């Protein structure tokens, strides 16, 4: 995971698997720098479990109306199955 800040915008790039061992790291990376807008780039994520879903939901609560999630195909499928496929923070990719 890498985090890049530009002004009030923070972009967190996540690759590989996000599971109970790494979901909190993703969450903490998103909070590392103060930001008003957060982009969570998950396009390179290959596995996404319930702990990862929970971390994204928590981030959506911390950044109401200011979170954009760029999902991989796998992430989108997991979010759709979990009932979160229509969230306003989930980008069409």
MOPAC internal coordinates of N, CA, C and O (Angstrom, degrees):
PM7 1SCF
backbone

  N    0.0000 0     0.00 0     0.00 0    0    0    0
  C    1.4406 1     0.00 0     0.00 0    1    0    0
  C    1.5099 1   109.39 1     0.00 0    2    1    0
  O    1.2310 1   121.73 1   -44.33 1    3    2    1
  N    1.3229 1   114.30 1   135.67 1    3    2    1
  C    1.4527 1   119.95 1   174.88 1    5    3    2
  C    1.5255 1   108.69 1  -129.12 1    6    5    3
  O    1.2310 1   121.21 1   -32.05 1    7    6    5
  N    1.3104 1   115.30 1   147.95 1    7    6    5
  C    1.4628 1   120.98 1   179.27 1    9    7    6
  C    1.5167 1   108.56 1  -125.91 1   10    9    7
  O    1.2310 1   121.05 1   -49.55 1   11   10    9
  N    1.3381 1   115.59 1   130.45 1   11   10    9
  C    1.4565 1   121.78 1   178.58 1   13   11   10
  C    1.5161 1   108.93 1  -125.05 1   14   13   11
  O    1.2310 1   120.85 1   -53.05 1   15   14   13
  N    1.3025 1   115.99 1   126.95 1   15   14   13
  C    1.4536 1   119.67 1   178.44 1   17   15   14
  C    1.5082 1   111.41 1  -107.73 1   18   17   15
  O    1.2310 1   121.02 1   -39.50 1   19   18   17
  N    1.3278 1   115.66 1   140.50 1   19   18   17
  C    1.4574 1   121.50 1   175.32 1   21   19   18
  C    1.5163 1   107.14 1  -140.82 1   22   21   19
  O    1.2310 1   120.57 1   -78.54 1   23   22   21
  N    1.3027 1   116.52 1   101.46 1   23   22   21
  C    1.4568 1   120.47 1  -175.04 1   25   23   22
  C    1.5171 1   110.10 1    65.72 1   26   25   23
  O    1.2310 1   120.44 1    53.73 1   27   26   25
  N    1.3164 1   116.77 1  -126.27 1   27   26   25
  C    1.4645 1   122.30 1  -179.64 1   29   27   26
  C    1.5245 1   112.64 1   -90.81 1   30   29   27
  O    1.2310 1   120.17 1  -174.35 1   31   30   29
  N    1.3371 1   117.29 1     5.65 1   31   30   29
  C    1.4668 1   122.00 1  -176.27 1   33   31   30
  C    1.5293 1   109.52 1  -108.52 1   34   33   31
  O    1.2310 1   121.03 1   -53.46 1   35   34   33
  N    1.3172 1   115.63 1   126.54 1   35   34   33
  C    1.4595 1   121.87 1   176.27 1   37   35   34
  C    1.5151 1   107.84 1  -114.78 1   38   37   35
  O    1.2310 1   120.72 1   -47.94 1   39   38   37
  N    1.3178 1   116.23 1   132.06 1   39   38   37
  C    1.4619 1   122.39 1   177.53 1   41   39   38
  C    1.5182 1   107.79 1  -117.12 1   42   41   39
  O    1.2310 1   120.78 1   -57.57 1   43   42   41
  N    1.3349 1   116.11 1   122.43 1   43   42   41
  C    1.4628 1   121.72 1   178.33 1   45   43   42
  C    1.5155 1   107.31 1  -110.61 1   46   45   43
  O    1.2310 1   121.04 1   -59.81 1   47   46   45
  N    1.3180 1   115.62 1   120.19 1   47   46   45
  C    1.4590 1   122.67 1   179.22 1   49   47   46
  C    1.5282 1   108.15 1  -100.80 1   50   49   47
  O    1.2310 1   121.02 1   -56.78 1   51   50   49
  N    1.3312 1   115.66 1   123.22 1   51   50   49
  C    1.4659 1   121.66 1  -177.22 1   53   51   50
  C    1.5136 1   108.18 1  -119.36 1   54   53   51
  O    1.2310 1   120.73 1   -45.65 1   55   54   53
  N    1.3387 1   116.21 1   134.35 1   55   54   53
  C    1.4610 1   121.06 1   178.13 1   57   55   54
  C    1.5234 1   110.00 1  -128.13 1   58   57   55
  O    1.2310 1   120.89 1   -23.24 1   59   58   57
  N    1.3292 1   115.90 1   156.76 1   59   58   57
  C    1.4613 1   120.71 1   175.57 1   61   59   58
  C    1.5116 1   112.91 1    81.33 1   62   61   59
  O    1.2310 1   120.82 1    41.15 1   63   62   61
  N    1.3143 1   116.04 1  -138.85 1   63   62   61
  C    1.4605 1   122.59 1  -175.27 1   65   63   62
  C    1.5251 1   111.30 1   -99.86 1   66   65   63
  O    1.2310 1   121.24 1   -42.27 1   67   66   65
  N    1.3329 1   115.24 1   137.73 1   67   66   65
  C    1.4653 1   120.69 1   172.49 1   69   67   66
  C    1.5210 1   105.89 1  -119.25 1   70   69   67
  O    1.2310 1   121.44 1   -69.48 1   71   70   69
  N    1.3273 1   114.84 1   110.52 1   71   70   69
  C    1.4659 1   120.90 1  -177.25 1   73   71   70
  C    1.5195 1   108.47 1  -139.54 1   74   73   71
  O    1.2310 1   120.56 1    13.43 1   75   74   73
  N    1.3272 1   116.53 1  -166.57 1   75   74   73
  C    1.4655 1   118.75 1  -175.99 1   77   75   74
  C    1.5258 1   112.73 1   -62.28 1   78   77   75
  O    1.2310 1   119.60 1   159.51 1   79   78   77
  N    1.3227 1   118.38 1   -20.49 1   79   78   77
  C    1.4589 1   121.15 1   178.76 1   81   79   78
  C    1.5308 1   112.26 1   -83.25 1   82   81   79
  O    1.2310 1   119.85 1   157.06 1   83   82   81
  N    1.3269 1   117.88 1   -22.94 1   83   82   81
  C    1.4653 1   120.15 1  -174.15 1   85   83   82
  C    1.5309 1   114.41 1  -122.29 1   86   85   83
  O    1.2310 1   119.55 1   169.82 1   87   86   85
  N    1.3154 1   118.47 1   -10.18 1   87   86   85
  C    1.4650 1   120.83 1  -176.60 1   89   87   86
  C    1.5231 1   112.19 1   -61.42 1   90   89   87
  O    1.2310 1   119.96 1   139.92 1   91   90   89
  N    1.3239 1   117.68 1   -40.08 1   91   90   89
  C    1.4571 1   119.63 1  -179.80 1   93   91   90
  C    1.5288 1   111.11 1   -67.41 1   94   93   91
  O    1.2310 1   120.22 1   146.03 1   95   94   93
  N    1.3233 1   117.19 1   -33.97 1   95   94   93
  C    1.4632 1   120.46 1   176.34 1   97   95   94
  C    1.5213 1   110.15 1   -62.90 1   98   97   95
  O    1.2310 1   120.54 1   138.45 1   99   98   97
  N    1.3368 1   116.58 1   -41.55 1   99   98   97
  C    1.4568 1   120.60 1   176.48 1  101   99   98
  C    1.5284 1   109.82 1   -61.16 1  102  101   99
  O    1.2310 1   120.48 1   133.39 1  103  102  101
  N    1.3253 1   116.69 1   -46.61 1  103  102  101
  C    1.4608 1   121.92 1   179.92 1  105  103  102
  C    1.5300 1   110.66 1   -59.96 1  106  105  103
  O    1.2310 1   120.07 1   131.27 1  107  106  105
  N    1.3060 1   117.46 1   -48.73 1  107  106  105
  C    1.4669 1   121.40 1  -178.87 1  109  107  106
  C    1.5239 1   112.09 1   -65.98 1  110  109  107
  O    1.2310 1   119.98 1   144.86 1  111  110  109
  N    1.3310 1   117.64 1   -35.14 1  111  110  109
  C    1.4702 1   120.59 1   176.92 1  113  111  110
  C    1.5193 1   110.97 1   -61.40 1  114  113  111
  O    1.2310 1   120.87 1   143.64 1  115  114  113
  N    1.3285 1   115.95 1   -36.36 1  115  114  113
  C    1.4640 1   120.87 1   179.90 1  117  115  114
  C    1.5244 1   112.27 1   -71.26 1  118  117  115
  O    1.2310 1   120.41 1   159.46 1  119  118  117
  N    1.3194 1   116.83 1   -20.54 1  119  118  117
  C    1.4673 1   120.83 1  -179.21 1  121  119  118
  C    1.5218 1   112.60 1  -103.12 1  122  121  119
  O    1.2310 1   120.44 1  -179.80 1  123  122  121
  N    1.3081 1   116.76 1     0.20 1  123  122  121
  C    1.4607 1   121.61 1  -174.20 1  125  123  122
  C    1.5222 1   112.64 1   -60.76 1  126  125  123
  O    1.2310 1   120.43 1   140.43 1  127  126  125
  N    1.3291 1   116.79 1   -39.57 1  127  126  125
  C    1.4599 1   121.08 1  -179.18 1  129  127  126
  C    1.5252 1   109.10 1  -119.22 1  130  129  127
  O    1.2310 1   120.14 1   -33.74 1  131  130  129
  N    1.3310 1   117.34 1   146.26 1  131  130  129
  C    1.4742 1   118.42 1   177.02 1  133  131  130
  C    1.5337 1   109.59 1   -66.45 1  134  133  131
  O    1.2310 1   121.00 1   -45.91 1  135  134  133
  N    1.3110 1   115.70 1   134.09 1  135  134  133
  C    1.4674 1   120.36 1  -179.46 1  137  135  134
  C    1.5187 1   109.29 1  -151.32 1  138  137  135
  O    1.2310 1   121.20 1   -28.31 1  139  138  137
  N    1.3125 1   115.30 1   151.69 1  139  138  137
  C    1.4592 1   120.83 1   174.88 1  141  139  138
  C    1.5177 1   110.77 1  -100.28 1  142  141  139
  O    1.2310 1   120.49 1   156.78 1  143  142  141
  N    1.3459 1   116.67 1   -23.22 1  143  142  141
  C    1.4512 1   122.73 1   179.43 1  145  143  142
  C    1.5206 1   108.31 1  -128.67 1  146  145  143
  O    1.2310 1   120.68 1   -48.27 1  147  146  145
  N    1.3249 1   116.31 1   131.73 1  147  146  145
  C    1.4638 1   121.32 1  -179.05 1  149  147  146
  C    1.5176 1   109.34 1  -123.97 1  150  149  147
  O    1.2310 1   121.10 1   -52.47 1  151  150  149
  N    1.3309 1   115.50 1   127.53 1  151  150  149
  C    1.4581 1   121.39 1   171.04 1  153  151  150
  C    1.5163 1   107.06 1  -111.05 1  154  153  151
  O    1.2310 1   121.24 1   -56.87 1  155  154  153
  N    1.3145 1   115.24 1   123.13 1  155  154  153
  C    1.4585 1   122.59 1   178.27 1  157  155  154
  C    1.5259 1   106.70 1  -106.23 1  158  157  155
  O    1.2310 1   120.94 1   -75.34 1  159  158  157
  N    1.3172 1   115.80 1   104.66 1  159  158  157
  C    1.4589 1   121.69 1  -176.33 1  161  159  158
  C    1.5248 1   109.34 1   -91.56 1  162  161  159
  O    1.2310 1   121.16 1   -76.61 1  163  162  161
  N    1.3243 1   115.38 1   103.39 1  163  162  161
  C    1.4666 1   122.01 1  -177.70 1  165  163  162
  C    1.5245 1   111.71 1  -108.84 1  166  165  163
  O    1.2310 1   119.93 1  -161.65 1  167  166  165
  N    1.3231 1   117.74 1    18.35 1  167  166  165
  C    1.4638 1   120.92 1  -175.48 1  169  167  166
  C    1.5144 1   113.58 1   -65.64 1  170  169  167
  O    1.2310 1   119.59 1   161.68 1  171  170  169
  N    1.3361 1   118.39 1   -18.32 1  171  170  169
  C    1.4568 1   121.40 1   178.50 1  173  171  170
  C    1.5303 1   112.17 1  -105.68 1  174  173  171
  O    1.2310 1   120.17 1  -164.37 1  175  174  173
  N    1.3293 1   117.27 1    15.63 1  175  174  173
  C    1.4728 1   121.72 1   179.69 1  177  175  174
  C    1.5233 1   108.92 1   -85.66 1  178  177  175
  O    1.2310 1   121.17 1   -48.63 1  179  178  177
  N    1.3366 1   115.37 1   131.37 1  179  178  177
  C    1.4677 1   121.07 1  -176.76 1  181  179  178
  C    1.5195 1   113.23 1  -105.46 1  182  181  179
  O    1.2310 1   120.07 1   163.79 1  183  182  181
  N    1.3302 1   117.47 1   -16.21 1  183  182  181
  C    1.4673 1   121.93 1   179.76 1  185  183  182
  C    1.5149 1   107.68 1  -146.49 1  186  185  183
  O    1.2310 1   120.29 1   -42.23 1  187  186  185
  N    1.3410 1   117.05 1   137.77 1  187  186  185
  C    1.4621 1   122.58 1  -173.97 1  189  187  186
  C    1.5158 1   107.24 1  -146.74 1  190  189  187
  O    1.2310 1   119.95 1   -64.92 1  191  190  189
  N    1.3389 1   117.71 1   115.08 1  191  190  189
  C    1.4667 1   119.78 1  -176.04 1  193  191  190
  C    1.5273 1   111.43 1  -111.09 1  194  193  191
  O    1.2310 1   120.77 1     9.36 1  195  194  193
  N    1.3223 1   116.13 1  -170.64 1  195  194  193
  C    1.4693 1   120.93 1  -175.55 1  197  195  194
  C    1.5297 1   112.59 1   -64.08 1  198  197  195
  O    1.2310 1   119.73 1   147.76 1  199  198  197
  N    1.3193 1   118.12 1   -32.24 1  199  198  197
  C    1.4650 1   120.16 1   176.55 1  201  199  198
  C    1.5280 1   110.22 1   -65.41 1  202  201  199
  O    1.2310 1   120.34 1   143.47 1  203  202  201
  N    1.3196 1   116.95 1   -36.53 1  203  202  201
  C    1.4587 1   121.80 1   177.57 1  205  203  202
  C    1.5222 1   110.26 1   -67.99 1  206  205  203
  O    1.2310 1   120.46 1   137.91 1  207  206  205
  N    1.3239 1   116.72 1   -42.09 1  207  206  205
  C    1.4646 1   120.79 1   176.92 1  209  207  206
  C    1.5258 1   109.52 1   -58.74 1  210  209  207
  O    1.2310 1   120.64 1   133.30 1  211  210  209
  N    1.3099 1   116.37 1   -46.70 1  211  210  209
  C    1.4555 1   121.53 1  -179.74 1  213  211  210
  C    1.5371 1   110.93 1   -59.21 1  214  213  211
  O    1.2310 1   120.24 1   137.72 1  215  214  213
  N    1.3212 1   117.15 1   -42.28 1  215  214  213
  C    1.4676 1   120.59 1   179.38 1  217  215  214
  C    1.5226 1   110.91 1   -63.08 1  218  217  215
  O    1.2310 1   120.01 1   138.78 1  219  218  217
  N    1.3270 1   117.59 1   -41.22 1  219  218  217
  C    1.4672 1   120.44 1   179.32 1  221  219  218
  C    1.5274 1   110.61 1   -66.97 1  222  221  219
  O    1.2310 1   120.20 1   138.95 1  223  222  221
  N    1.3181 1   117.23 1   -41.05 1  223  222  221
  C    1.4679 1   120.09 1   178.31 1  225  223  222
  C    1.5288 1   110.08 1   -62.66 1  226  225  223
  O    1.2310 1   120.20 1   138.52 1  227  226  225
  N    1.3230 1   117.22 1   -41.48 1  227  226  225
  C    1.4700 1   120.60 1   177.10 1  229  227  226
  C    1.5275 1   111.09 1   -62.17 1  230  229  227
  O    1.2310 1   120.55 1   140.36 1  231  230  229
  N    1.3360 1   116.56 1   -39.64 1  231  230  229
  C    1.4683 1   119.85 1   177.84 1  233  231  230
  C    1.5257 1   110.86 1   -66.30 1  234  233  231
  O    1.2310 1   120.22 1   143.23 1  235  234  233
  N    1.3285 1   117.18 1   -36.77 1  235  234  233
  C    1.4665 1   119.51 1   178.23 1  237  235  234
  C    1.5243 1   110.87 1   -64.85 1  238  237  235
  O    1.2310 1   120.39 1   150.41 1  239  238  237
  N    1.3233 1   116.86 1   -29.59 1  239  238  237
  C    1.4606 1   120.93 1   176.82 1  241  239  238
  C    1.5309 1   111.21 1   -75.68 1  242  241  239
  O    1.2310 1   120.56 1   145.45 1  243  242  241
  N    1.3144 1   116.54 1   -34.55 1  243  242  241
  C    1.4721 1   120.87 1   178.76 1  245  243  242
  C    1.5226 1   112.38 1   -74.86 1  246  245  243
  O    1.2310 1   120.86 1   150.83 1  247  246  245
  N    1.3480 1   115.96 1   -29.17 1  247  246  245
  C    1.4583 1   122.20 1  -177.78 1  249  247  246
  C    1.5260 1   110.31 1  -122.50 1  250  249  247
  O    1.2310 1   119.74 1  -117.85 1  251  250  249
  N    1.3394 1   118.11 1    62.15 1  251  250  249
  C    1.4729 1   119.46 1  -177.39 1  253  251  250
  C    1.5293 1   111.03 1   -63.02 1  254  253  251
  O    1.2310 1   121.18 1   -55.97 1  255  254  253
  N    1.3168 1   115.35 1   124.03 1  255  254  253
  C    1.4576 1   120.74 1  -179.58 1  257  255  254
  C    1.5106 1   114.44 1    72.42 1  258  257  255
  O    1.2310 1   119.65 1  -174.55 1  259  258  257
  N    1.3291 1   118.27 1     5.45 1  259  258  257
  C    1.4628 1   121.57 1  -175.90 1  261  259  258
  C    1.5229 1   112.39 1  -130.49 1  262  261  259
  O    1.2310 1   119.99 1  -162.20 1  263  262  261
  N    1.3235 1   117.62 1    17.80 1  263  262  261
  C    1.4581 1   122.57 1   178.73 1  265  263  262
  C    1.5150 1   109.06 1  -113.16 1  266  265  263
  O    1.2310 1   121.12 1   -45.66 1  267  266  265
  N    1.3312 1   115.47 1   134.34 1  267  266  265
  C    1.4589 1   122.20 1   172.53 1  269  267  266
  C    1.5205 1   107.08 1  -125.64 1  270  269  267
  O    1.2310 1   120.83 1   -55.30 1  271  270  269
  N    1.3242 1   116.02 1   124.70 1  271  270  269
  C    1.4659 1   121.72 1   177.73 1  273  271  270
  C    1.5216 1   107.96 1  -110.18 1  274  273  271
  O    1.2310 1   120.99 1   -58.48 1  275  274  273
  N    1.3260 1   115.71 1   121.52 1  275  274  273
  C    1.4594 1   122.47 1   176.20 1  277  275  274
  C    1.5285 1   106.86 1   -99.62 1  278  277  275
  O    1.2310 1   119.41 1   -76.31 1  279  278  277
  N    1.3278 1   118.74 1   103.69 1  279  278  277
  C    1.4634 1   120.66 1  -171.91 1  281  279  278
  C    1.5267 1   113.64 1   -91.05 1  282  281  279
  O    1.2310 1   121.25 1   -28.50 1  283  282  281
  N    1.3197 1   115.21 1   151.50 1  283  282  281
  C    1.4599 1   120.38 1   164.86 1  285  283  282
  C    1.5247 1   107.25 1   -77.89 1  286  285  283
  O    1.2310 1   120.28 1    -7.01 1  287  286  285
  N    1.3018 1   117.08 1   172.99 1  287  286  285
  C    1.4671 1   120.25 1   177.85 1  289  287  286
  C    1.5240 1   110.81 1   -60.48 1  290  289  287
  O    1.2310 1   120.29 1   139.42 1  291  290  289
  N    1.3456 1   117.06 1   -40.58 1  291  290  289
  C    1.4583 1   121.39 1   179.87 1  293  291  290
  C    1.5260 1   111.46 1   -65.81 1  294  293  291
  O    1.2310 1   120.48 1   137.08 1  295  294  293
  N    1.3199 1   116.70 1   -42.92 1  295  294  293
  C    1.4697 1   120.74 1   179.96 1  297  295  294
  C    1.5311 1   109.81 1   -63.77 1  298  297  295
  O    1.2310 1   120.76 1   134.66 1  299  298  297
  N    1.3259 1   116.15 1   -45.34 1  299  298  297
  C    1.4648 1   118.92 1   179.07 1  301  299  298
  C    1.5201 1   111.05 1   -58.74 1  302  301  299
  O    1.2310 1   119.96 1   137.19 1  303  302  301
  N    1.3164 1   117.68 1   -42.81 1  303  302  301
  C    1.4671 1   121.21 1  -179.40 1  305  303  302
  C    1.5271 1   111.10 1   -62.20 1  306  305  303
  O    1.2310 1   120.36 1   135.17 1  307  306  305
  N    1.3297 1   116.91 1   -44.83 1  307  306  305
  C    1.4663 1   120.88 1   179.31 1  309  307  306
  C    1.5316 1   110.19 1   -62.90 1  310  309  307
  O    1.2310 1   120.08 1   136.79 1  311  310  309
  N    1.3169 1   117.45 1   -43.21 1  311  310  309
  C    1.4636 1   120.48 1   179.60 1  313  311  310
  C    1.5229 1   111.34 1   -66.02 1  314  313  311
  O    1.2310 1   120.18 1   141.64 1  315  314  313
  N    1.3316 1   117.26 1   -38.36 1  315  314  313
  C    1.4652 1   119.84 1   177.22 1  317  315  314
  C    1.5216 1   111.30 1   -65.44 1  318  317  315
  O    1.2310 1   120.12 1   136.08 1  319  318  317
  N    1.3224 1   117.38 1   -43.92 1  319  318  317
  C    1.4669 1   121.54 1   179.13 1  321  319  318
  C    1.5272 1   110.48 1   -61.89 1  322  321  319
  O    1.2310 1   120.62 1   143.75 1  323  322  321
  N    1.3279 1   116.42 1   -36.25 1  323  322  321
  C    1.4648 1   120.38 1  -178.16 1  325  323  322
  C    1.5329 1   112.91 1   -81.55 1  326  325  323
  O    1.2310 1   120.02 1   179.35 1  327  326  325
  N    1.3396 1   117.56 1    -0.65 1  327  326  325
  C    1.4533 1   120.65 1   178.38 1  329  327  326
  C    1.5144 1   114.49 1    89.34 1  330  329  327
  O    1.2310 1   119.98 1  -169.43 1  331  330  329
  N    1.3288 1   117.64 1    10.57 1  331  330  329
  C    1.4585 1   121.46 1  -177.81 1  333  331  330
  C    1.5275 1   112.95 1  -107.42 1  334  333  331
  O    1.2310 1   120.10 1  -167.22 1  335  334  333
  N    1.3077 1   117.41 1    12.78 1  335  334  333
  C    1.4576 1   121.18 1  -175.70 1  337  335  334
  C    1.5107 1   115.33 1   -68.88 1  338  337  335
  O    1.2310 1   120.12 1   165.97 1  339  338  337
  N    1.3300 1   117.38 1   -14.03 1  339  338  337
  C    1.4638 1   120.03 1  -178.00 1  341  339  338
  C    1.5328 1   113.21 1  -108.73 1  342  341  339
  O    1.2310 1   120.18 1  -163.98 1  343  342  341
  N    1.3077 1   117.26 1    16.02 1  343  342  341
  C    1.4707 1   120.48 1  -179.46 1  345  343  342
  C    1.5297 1   110.61 1   -68.14 1  346  345  343
  O    1.2310 1   120.70 1   -35.17 1  347  346  345
  N    1.3209 1   116.26 1   144.83 1  347  346  345
  C    1.4721 1   119.88 1  -179.00 1  349  347  346
  C    1.5150 1   113.11 1   -67.56 1  350  349  347
  O    1.2310 1   119.77 1   159.87 1  351  350  349
  N    1.3276 1   118.04 1   -20.13 1  351  350  349
  C    1.4644 1   120.63 1   179.57 1  353  351  350
  C    1.5286 1   112.50 1   -83.38 1  354  353  351
  O    1.2310 1   119.59 1   170.71 1  355  354  353
  N    1.3227 1   118.39 1    -9.29 1  355  354  353
  C    1.4643 1   121.91 1  -179.03 1  357  355  354
  C    1.5178 1   109.20 1   -88.51 1  358  357  355
  O    1.2310 1   120.56 1   -66.50 1  359  358  357
  N    1.3288 1   116.54 1   113.50 1  359  358  357
  C    1.4629 1   121.69 1  -177.18 1  361  359  358
  C    1.5205 1   111.24 1   -79.77 1  362  361  359
  O    1.2310 1   121.27 1   -28.27 1  363  362  361
  N    1.3173 1   115.17 1   151.73 1  363  362  361
  C    1.4614 1   121.17 1   171.66 1  365  363  362
  C    1.5210 1   107.49 1   -82.35 1  366  365  363
  O    1.2310 1   120.72 1   -56.52 1  367  366  365
  N    1.3206 1   116.22 1   123.48 1  367  366  365
  C    1.4769 1   118.91 1   179.28 1  369  367  366
  C    1.5057 1   110.18 1  -127.88 1  370  369  367
  O    1.2310 1   120.10 1   180.00 1  371  370  369

